[in-house]
Amino acid sequence: MIHKEWDTKETIRTVTCNHTKAAKFLVSNVLTEGKTYDVKNETEEFIFVVDNTGKVGGYYKTYFE
């Protein structure tokens, strides 16, 4: 259960949020446009970052640059 260690895991890189305009999901509560986030894990489709709640969340890569 590797996801339980992501809070203490070393940051891979940082990304900046481009937008929070989502068709299906409400991400404006946990992401802020223009803010930089620490990447804890990454897959082909998702980036796992420490969001505004202080927890690690998985988001589509389209929200970041």
N, C-alpha and C positions, 0 to 999 in steps of 0.2 A: 504494500500500500504506500507507494512512493509519494502520493499526493499529500500525505499527512506531514511530510518533511519539507514541503515547498516554502513554508513561512521562514524557515531558518536556512534554506538553501542559498548559495551564492547567486548573485544577480548575473544573468547571462549578458544582458545589454539593456539599454533604455530605449523606449519608443515614445513618440508624441501622438496624442489623440488628434485625428483630423476632424472628425465629426461624430455626432451622436444621433444622427437621423437613421433610425432603423425601421424597416418595414413591418417586422413581426414583433420585435422585442423592445422593451423599455430599458435603454441603457443610460439615459441622461441622468438617472438617479445615482449611478455609480461611476460614471466617467465624465470628465470635464474637457471640453474642446481646448486645445492648446497646452494642456498639462502633460508633463512627462511622467511616465510610469516605468517601474522596474519589471523586467521580464524574468520570470522564474522558470518557465518551461515553454516549449514551442512545438507545434506539430505542423503538418502541411496546411491545415485549414484554420487552426486556432492559435492564439497567443494567450498565455496564462500570466496575468499581471497582478500586482498588488493594487487594488482599486481604491476608491475613496472611502470604502468601509473599513479598510485596513486588512481585508482578507484577500486571498488569491482567488481570482475569477477568470474563467475562460471566455474569450471574445473572438469574433471573427477578425481576421487580419485586415479587413477592409476599413476598420475604424482607426487604424494606426498607419504611420509612415515610418 
